[in-house]
Amino acid sequence: MTDAFPSLRNLLAICLLATPSIMAAKNAFPPTEPGNFEVKTLPAGILLKSSTAEGSYFDNGGKLFRPLFRYISSHDISMTVPVEATIDDASMFFWVAKDQEDKVTNNQDGVEIVRIPPRRVAAHGFRGSYSAKNFAKAKADLMHWMQDQPDLKPVGEPYAVYWNGPFTLGFLKRFEVHVPLVPSA
């Protein structure tokens, strides 16, 4: 009798071993651990923005990704994580590593170069698939936590921060929800 479980175990092992190589991209900043809440300052940097779709991010992720991937491929720019996403106005942002910034030339084909100053954010780390339901849950948890933090003043809409590539299994994916904060005095 043939045992189907060894092949299933092999497939799972391959997926688990492939995940670190997918995450081999440089981190623009340290991730917030799943389940944790924190206030952190994100570094200044150059982000590539794609906003070539209308509506929700969750309906347009692929349309947003393609122009960014074409840009970094054509300019020989290494992939950096995380990927940021505004949800309601469907925008996606790729961070450009400091050692790759000289490769960024100009806006082209639906990709805009955005230079950002340091940002102070409240963050909530989460684990699970990149879905509207999980984003809404993580956002609600973050907003509830912020109610008990009277010194934190939000100044913008919550957005998603994704750490894993599309081939990572949903239950292994890590993401965050960030809310921009008034800079500390």
C-alpha atoms as an extended CHARMM CRD file, in Angstrom:
* protein
*
       185  EXT
         1         1  MET       CA              0.0000000000        0.0000000000        0.0000000000  PROA      1               0.0000000000
         2         2  THR       CA              1.2960000000        3.4550000000       -0.9070000000  PROA      2               0.0000000000
         3         3  ASP       CA              1.5140000000        5.9740000000        1.9170000000  PROA      3               0.0000000000
         4         4  ALA       CA              0.3200000000        9.4200000000        0.7410000000  PROA      4               0.0000000000
         5         5  PHE       CA              1.5130000000       11.1400000000        3.9080000000  PROA      5               0.0000000000
         6         6  PRO       CA              5.2580000000       11.1660000000        3.1200000000  PROA      6               0.0000000000
         7         7  SER       CA              4.6120000000       13.1800000000       -0.0560000000  PROA      7               0.0000000000
         8         8  LEU       CA              2.3520000000       15.5530000000        1.8760000000  PROA      8               0.0000000000
         9         9  ARG       CA              5.0580000000       15.9180000000        4.5300000000  PROA      9               0.0000000000
        10        10  ASN       CA              7.6230000000       16.5650000000        1.8000000000  PROA      10              0.0000000000
        11        11  LEU       CA              5.4380000000       19.2630000000        0.2640000000  PROA      11              0.0000000000
        12        12  LEU       CA              4.9570000000       20.9300000000        3.6500000000  PROA      12              0.0000000000
        13        13  ALA       CA              8.7100000000       20.7630000000        4.3340000000  PROA      13              0.0000000000
        14        14  ILE       CA              9.4580000000       22.3720000000        0.9770000000  PROA      14              0.0000000000
        15        15  CYS       CA              6.9560000000       25.1730000000        1.6820000000  PROA      15              0.0000000000
        16        16  LEU       CA              8.4350000000       25.7740000000        5.1270000000  PROA      16              0.0000000000
        17        17  LEU       CA             11.9960000000       25.7310000000        3.8340000000  PROA      17              0.0000000000
        18        18  ALA       CA             11.1380000000       28.0300000000        0.9120000000  PROA      18              0.0000000000
        19        19  THR       CA              9.5710000000       30.6610000000        3.1680000000  PROA      19              0.0000000000
        20        20  PRO       CA             12.8930000000       31.9730000000        4.5920000000  PROA      20              0.0000000000
        21        21  SER       CA             14.3430000000       32.3200000000        1.0890000000  PROA      21              0.0000000000
        22        22  ILE       CA             11.3200000000       34.3310000000        0.0090000000  PROA      22              0.0000000000
        23        23  MET       CA             11.8680000000       36.5170000000        3.0560000000  PROA      23              0.0000000000
        24        24  ALA       CA             15.5430000000       36.9970000000        2.1690000000  PROA      24              0.0000000000
        25        25  ALA       CA             14.8140000000       40.5610000000        1.0590000000  PROA      25              0.0000000000
        26        26  LYS       CA             16.2280000000       43.3840000000        3.1800000000  PROA      26              0.0000000000
        27        27  ASN       CA             13.9880000000       44.7940000000        5.9060000000  PROA      27              0.0000000000
        28        28  ALA       CA             13.3450000000       48.5390000000        5.7170000000  PROA      28              0.0000000000
        29        29  PHE       CA             12.6570000000       48.4460000000        9.4760000000  PROA      29              0.0000000000
        30        30  PRO       CA             12.0900000000       45.7460000000       12.1270000000  PROA      30              0.0000000000
        31        31  PRO       CA              8.7090000000       43.9880000000       12.1370000000  PROA      31              0.0000000000
        32        32  THR       CA              6.2830000000       44.1070000000       15.0440000000  PROA      32              0.0000000000
        33        33  GLU       CA              5.8300000000       40.6000000000       16.4490000000  PROA      33              0.0000000000
        34        34  PRO       CA              2.3770000000       39.0450000000       15.8980000000  PROA      34              0.0000000000
        35        35  GLY       CA              0.0830000000       39.8360000000       18.8140000000  PROA      35              0.0000000000
        36        36  ASN       CA              2.1660000000       42.8250000000       19.9570000000  PROA      36              0.0000000000
        37        37  PHE       CA              1.3500000000       46.5250000000       19.9710000000  PROA      37              0.0000000000
        38        38  GLU       CA              4.0600000000       49.1590000000       19.8770000000  PROA      38              0.0000000000
        39        39  VAL       CA              4.9280000000       52.7040000000       18.9150000000  PROA      39              0.0000000000
        40        40  LYS       CA              7.8620000000       52.9500000000       16.5460000000  PROA      40              0.0000000000
        41        41  THR       CA              9.5620000000       55.4380000000       14.2890000000  PROA      41              0.0000000000
        42        42  LEU       CA              9.9440000000       54.3460000000       10.6840000000  PROA      42              0.0000000000
        43        43  PRO       CA             13.0400000000       55.6080000000        8.8770000000  PROA      43              0.0000000000
        44        44  ALA       CA             13.0890000000       58.2120000000        6.1380000000  PROA      44              0.0000000000
        45        45  GLY       CA             13.3650000000       56.6760000000        2.7180000000  PROA      45              0.0000000000
        46        46  ILE       CA             12.3500000000       56.3580000000       -0.8730000000  PROA      46              0.0000000000
        47        47  LEU       CA              9.2010000000       54.4090000000       -1.6640000000  PROA      47              0.0000000000
        48        48  LEU       CA              7.8540000000       53.4500000000       -5.0650000000  PROA      48              0.0000000000
        49        49  LYS       CA              4.0890000000       53.9660000000       -5.2370000000  PROA      49              0.0000000000
        50        50  SER       CA              1.6180000000       52.2590000000       -7.5270000000  PROA      50              0.0000000000
        51        51  SER       CA             -1.9410000000       53.5740000000       -7.5330000000  PROA      51              0.0000000000
        52        52  THR       CA             -3.0690000000       52.4130000000      -10.9540000000  PROA      52              0.0000000000
        53        53  ALA       CA             -6.3130000000       50.8690000000       -9.6880000000  PROA      53              0.0000000000
        54        54  GLU       CA             -9.5200000000       52.2610000000       -8.2050000000  PROA      54              0.0000000000
        55        55  GLY       CA            -11.3700000000       50.8460000000       -5.2300000000  PROA      55              0.0000000000
        56        56  SER       CA            -10.1600000000       48.6130000000       -2.4250000000  PROA      56              0.0000000000
        57        57  TYR       CA             -6.6440000000       47.2450000000       -2.2030000000  PROA      57              0.0000000000
        58        58  PHE       CA             -8.0640000000       43.7570000000       -1.7120000000  PROA      58              0.0000000000
        59        59  ASP       CA             -9.7640000000       43.9290000000       -5.1200000000  PROA      59              0.0000000000
        60        60  ASN       CA             -6.6880000000       45.2980000000       -6.9060000000  PROA      60              0.0000000000
        61        61  GLY       CA             -3.5030000000       43.9160000000       -5.3200000000  PROA      61              0.0000000000
        62        62  GLY       CA             -2.2700000000       42.2550000000       -8.5160000000  PROA      62              0.0000000000
        63        63  LYS       CA             -2.9030000000       45.3590000000      -10.6230000000  PROA      63              0.0000000000
        64        64  LEU       CA             -0.8670000000       47.3860000000       -8.1310000000  PROA      64              0.0000000000
        65        65  PHE       CA              1.9770000000       44.8850000000       -7.8380000000  PROA      65              0.0000000000
        66        66  ARG       CA              2.7400000000       44.4690000000      -11.5460000000  PROA      66              0.0000000000
        67        67  PRO       CA              3.8820000000       48.0660000000      -12.2870000000  PROA      67              0.0000000000
        68        68  LEU       CA              6.0830000000       48.0640000000       -9.1690000000  PROA      68              0.0000000000
        69        69  PHE       CA              7.6480000000       44.7340000000      -10.0640000000  PROA      69              0.0000000000
        70        70  ARG       CA              8.2990000000       45.9130000000      -13.6490000000  PROA      70              0.0000000000
        71        71  TYR       CA              9.9660000000       49.0640000000      -12.2760000000  PROA      71              0.0000000000
        72        72  ILE       CA             12.3150000000       47.2800000000       -9.8780000000  PROA      72              0.0000000000
        73        73  SER       CA             13.1030000000       44.6250000000      -12.4960000000  PROA      73              0.0000000000
        74        74  SER       CA             13.9060000000       47.1430000000      -15.2270000000  PROA      74              0.0000000000
        75        75  HSD       CA             16.1040000000       49.1780000000      -12.8410000000  PROA      75              0.0000000000
        76        76  ASP       CA             17.7910000000       46.1170000000      -11.2550000000  PROA      76              0.0000000000
        77        77  ILE       CA             16.5320000000       47.1270000000       -7.7810000000  PROA      77              0.0000000000
        78        78  SER       CA             16.4870000000       44.4220000000       -5.1150000000  PROA      78              0.0000000000
        79        79  MET       CA             13.1970000000       43.6300000000       -3.4200000000  PROA      79              0.0000000000
        80        80  THR       CA             12.8280000000       45.0790000000        0.0710000000  PROA      80              0.0000000000
        81        81  VAL       CA             10.1810000000       44.2950000000        2.6820000000  PROA      81              0.0000000000
        82        82  PRO       CA              7.7180000000       45.2510000000        3.9060000000  PROA      82              0.0000000000
        83        83  VAL       CA              5.2390000000       46.2550000000        1.2370000000  PROA      83              0.0000000000
        84        84  GLU       CA              2.8450000000       48.9620000000        2.4250000000  PROA      84              0.0000000000
        85        85  ALA       CA             -0.7460000000       49.2360000000        1.2230000000  PROA      85              0.0000000000
        86        86  THR       CA             -3.4340000000       51.8450000000        1.6790000000  PROA      86              0.0000000000
        87        87  ILE       CA             -6.7210000000       50.0040000000        1.6930000000  PROA      87              0.0000000000
        88        88  ASP       CA             -9.6100000000       52.2100000000        0.5810000000  PROA      88              0.0000000000
        89        89  ASP       CA             -7.7530000000       54.1420000000       -2.1130000000  PROA      89              0.0000000000
        90        90  ALA       CA             -5.8460000000       51.0980000000       -3.4110000000  PROA      90              0.0000000000
        91        91  SER       CA             -2.1890000000       52.0730000000       -3.3290000000  PROA      91              0.0000000000
        92        92  MET       CA              0.8690000000       49.8590000000       -2.8820000000  PROA      92              0.0000000000
        93        93  PHE       CA              4.3500000000       50.9790000000       -1.8520000000  PROA      93              0.0000000000
        94        94  PHE       CA              7.7210000000       49.2410000000       -2.2370000000  PROA      94              0.0000000000
        95        95  TRP       CA             10.5940000000       50.4140000000       -0.0360000000  PROA      95              0.0000000000
        96        96  VAL       CA             13.9070000000       51.0140000000       -1.7930000000  PROA      96              0.0000000000
        97        97  ALA       CA             16.9560000000       49.8770000000        0.1970000000  PROA      97              0.0000000000
        98        98  LYS       CA             19.4980000000       52.6200000000        0.9810000000  PROA      98              0.0000000000
        99        99  ASP       CA             22.1480000000       50.9000000000       -1.1400000000  PROA      99              0.0000000000
       100       100  GLN       CA             19.7280000000       50.7810000000       -4.1050000000  PROA      100             0.0000000000
       101       101  GLU       CA             18.5160000000       54.4070000000       -4.0520000000  PROA      101             0.0000000000
       102       102  ASP       CA             20.8980000000       55.5120000000       -6.8220000000  PROA      102             0.0000000000
       103       103  LYS       CA             19.0550000000       53.1560000000       -9.2010000000  PROA      103             0.0000000000
       104       104  VAL       CA             15.7880000000       55.0700000000       -8.8160000000  PROA      104             0.0000000000
       105       105  THR       CA             15.4670000000       57.4430000000      -11.7490000000  PROA      105             0.0000000000
       106       106  ASN       CA             12.0420000000       58.9370000000      -12.3950000000  PROA      106             0.0000000000
       107       107  ASN       CA              8.3140000000       58.2640000000      -12.3380000000  PROA      107             0.0000000000
       108       108  GLN       CA              7.2400000000       55.8880000000      -15.0780000000  PROA      108             0.0000000000
       109       109  ASP       CA              4.4410000000       53.5650000000      -16.1720000000  PROA      109             0.0000000000
       110       110  GLY       CA              2.1580000000       54.0420000000      -13.1660000000  PROA      110             0.0000000000
       111       111  VAL       CA              4.9530000000       54.1860000000      -10.5810000000  PROA      111             0.0000000000
       112       112  GLU       CA              5.6200000000       57.3560000000       -8.6120000000  PROA      112             0.0000000000
       113       113  ILE       CA              8.7660000000       58.0030000000       -6.5620000000  PROA      113             0.0000000000
       114       114  VAL       CA              7.8610000000       59.1640000000       -3.0460000000  PROA      114             0.0000000000
       115       115  ARG       CA             10.4460000000       60.5340000000       -0.6130000000  PROA      115             0.0000000000
       116       116  ILE       CA              9.2300000000       60.2630000000        2.9640000000  PROA      116             0.0000000000
       117       117  PRO       CA             10.5380000000       61.6880000000        6.2250000000  PROA      117             0.0000000000
       118       118  PRO       CA             10.7110000000       59.5740000000        9.3810000000  PROA      118             0.0000000000
       119       119  ARG       CA              7.2080000000       58.5990000000       10.5380000000  PROA      119             0.0000000000
       120       120  ARG       CA              5.9780000000       57.7710000000       14.0200000000  PROA      120             0.0000000000
       121       121  VAL       CA              3.3040000000       55.0590000000       14.0120000000  PROA      121             0.0000000000
       122       122  ALA       CA              1.3030000000       52.8620000000       16.3390000000  PROA      122             0.0000000000
       123       123  ALA       CA              1.6700000000       49.2710000000       15.1030000000  PROA      123             0.0000000000
       124       124  HSD       CA             -0.0840000000       45.9700000000       15.7150000000  PROA      124             0.0000000000
       125       125  GLY       CA              1.5560000000       42.7500000000       14.5100000000  PROA      125             0.0000000000
       126       126  PHE       CA             -0.7150000000       40.0210000000       13.1720000000  PROA      126             0.0000000000
       127       127  ARG       CA             -0.4090000000       36.5620000000       11.6110000000  PROA      127             0.0000000000
       128       128  GLY       CA             -2.6760000000       35.2350000000        8.8620000000  PROA      128             0.0000000000
       129       129  SER       CA             -3.6710000000       35.6270000000        5.2500000000  PROA      129             0.0000000000
       130       130  TYR       CA             -3.7370000000       39.0620000000        3.6440000000  PROA      130             0.0000000000
       131       131  SER       CA             -7.5030000000       39.5090000000        3.5510000000  PROA      131             0.0000000000
       132       132  ALA       CA             -9.9960000000       42.2870000000        4.1930000000  PROA      132             0.0000000000
       133       133  LYS       CA            -11.3260000000       40.3160000000        7.1750000000  PROA      133             0.0000000000
       134       134  ASN       CA             -7.8910000000       39.9770000000        8.8340000000  PROA      134             0.0000000000
       135       135  PHE       CA             -7.0300000000       43.6140000000        8.1190000000  PROA      135             0.0000000000
       136       136  ALA       CA            -10.3320000000       44.7390000000        9.7120000000  PROA      136             0.0000000000
       137       137  LYS       CA             -9.6800000000       42.5680000000       12.7990000000  PROA      137             0.0000000000
       138       138  ALA       CA             -6.1030000000       43.8130000000       13.2470000000  PROA      138             0.0000000000
       139       139  LYS       CA             -7.2220000000       47.4230000000       12.6970000000  PROA      139             0.0000000000
       140       140  ALA       CA            -10.0320000000       47.0880000000       15.2630000000  PROA      140             0.0000000000
       141       141  ASP       CA             -7.5980000000       45.5760000000       17.7920000000  PROA      141             0.0000000000
       142       142  LEU       CA             -5.1300000000       48.4320000000       17.2220000000  PROA      142             0.0000000000
       143       143  MET       CA             -7.7910000000       51.1300000000       17.5520000000  PROA      143             0.0000000000
       144       144  HSD       CA             -9.0640000000       49.5020000000       20.7760000000  PROA      144             0.0000000000
       145       145  TRP       CA             -5.5010000000       49.4030000000       22.1900000000  PROA      145             0.0000000000
       146       146  MET       CA             -5.0130000000       53.0620000000       21.2860000000  PROA      146             0.0000000000
       147       147  GLN       CA             -8.0760000000       54.0370000000       23.3500000000  PROA      147             0.0000000000
       148       148  ASP       CA             -6.0190000000       53.1140000000       26.4370000000  PROA      148             0.0000000000
       149       149  GLN       CA             -3.0300000000       55.1910000000       25.2440000000  PROA      149             0.0000000000
       150       150  PRO       CA             -4.1520000000       58.8170000000       25.7960000000  PROA      150             0.0000000000
       151       151  ASP       CA             -0.7870000000       60.2400000000       24.6870000000  PROA      151             0.0000000000
       152       152  LEU       CA             -1.1350000000       58.7310000000       21.1710000000  PROA      152             0.0000000000
       153       153  LYS       CA             -2.8860000000       60.9690000000       18.6600000000  PROA      153             0.0000000000
       154       154  PRO       CA             -3.6040000000       59.4890000000       15.2150000000  PROA      154             0.0000000000
       155       155  VAL       CA             -3.1250000000       61.7860000000       12.1950000000  PROA      155             0.0000000000
       156       156  GLY       CA             -4.0570000000       59.5330000000        9.3240000000  PROA      156             0.0000000000
       157       157  GLU       CA             -5.8020000000       56.4030000000        8.1870000000  PROA      157             0.0000000000
       158       158  PRO       CA             -4.6410000000       52.9270000000        9.2060000000  PROA      158             0.0000000000
       159       159  TYR       CA             -2.7380000000       51.0590000000        6.4880000000  PROA      159             0.0000000000
       160       160  ALA       CA             -1.3560000000       47.5570000000        5.9940000000  PROA      160             0.0000000000
       161       161  VAL       CA              2.2910000000       46.4840000000        6.1370000000  PROA      161             0.0000000000
       162       162  TYR       CA              2.9850000000       43.0910000000        4.5480000000  PROA      162             0.0000000000
       163       163  TRP       CA              6.1180000000       41.0600000000        5.2660000000  PROA      163             0.0000000000
       164       164  ASN       CA              5.7470000000       37.8840000000        3.1830000000  PROA      164             0.0000000000
       165       165  GLY       CA              5.5690000000       37.0300000000       -0.4870000000  PROA      165             0.0000000000
       166       166  PRO       CA              2.6050000000       35.4590000000       -2.2520000000  PROA      166             0.0000000000
       167       167  PHE       CA              3.9610000000       31.9080000000       -2.0030000000  PROA      167             0.0000000000
       168       168  THR       CA              4.0140000000       31.9050000000        1.8080000000  PROA      168             0.0000000000
       169       169  LEU       CA              1.1590000000       29.8620000000        3.2370000000  PROA      169             0.0000000000
       170       170  GLY       CA             -1.6090000000       32.0480000000        4.7090000000  PROA      170             0.0000000000
       171       171  PHE       CA             -1.2390000000       30.8570000000        8.2920000000  PROA      171             0.0000000000
       172       172  LEU       CA              2.5010000000       31.6660000000        8.1590000000  PROA      172             0.0000000000
       173       173  LYS       CA              2.1190000000       35.1920000000        6.7590000000  PROA      173             0.0000000000
       174       174  ARG       CA              2.9070000000       38.1580000000        8.9710000000  PROA      174             0.0000000000
       175       175  PHE       CA              1.5430000000       41.6420000000        8.6310000000  PROA      175             0.0000000000
       176       176  GLU       CA              0.9670000000       44.7880000000       10.6180000000  PROA      176             0.0000000000
       177       177  VAL       CA             -1.5310000000       47.5780000000       10.7360000000  PROA      177             0.0000000000
       178       178  HSD       CA             -0.0330000000       51.0270000000       11.2650000000  PROA      178             0.0000000000
       179       179  VAL       CA             -1.7000000000       54.2820000000       12.2590000000  PROA      179             0.0000000000
       180       180  PRO       CA              0.3660000000       57.4520000000       11.7080000000  PROA      180             0.0000000000
       181       181  LEU       CA              0.7620000000       59.4810000000       14.9080000000  PROA      181             0.0000000000
       182       182  VAL       CA              1.3130000000       63.1340000000       15.7200000000  PROA      182             0.0000000000
       183       183  PRO       CA              5.0910000000       63.4680000000       16.1160000000  PROA      183             0.0000000000
       184       184  SER       CA              6.1660000000       63.5250000000       19.7580000000  PROA      184             0.0000000000
       185       185  ALA       CA              7.0800000000       66.9210000000       21.1700000000  PROA      185             0.0000000000
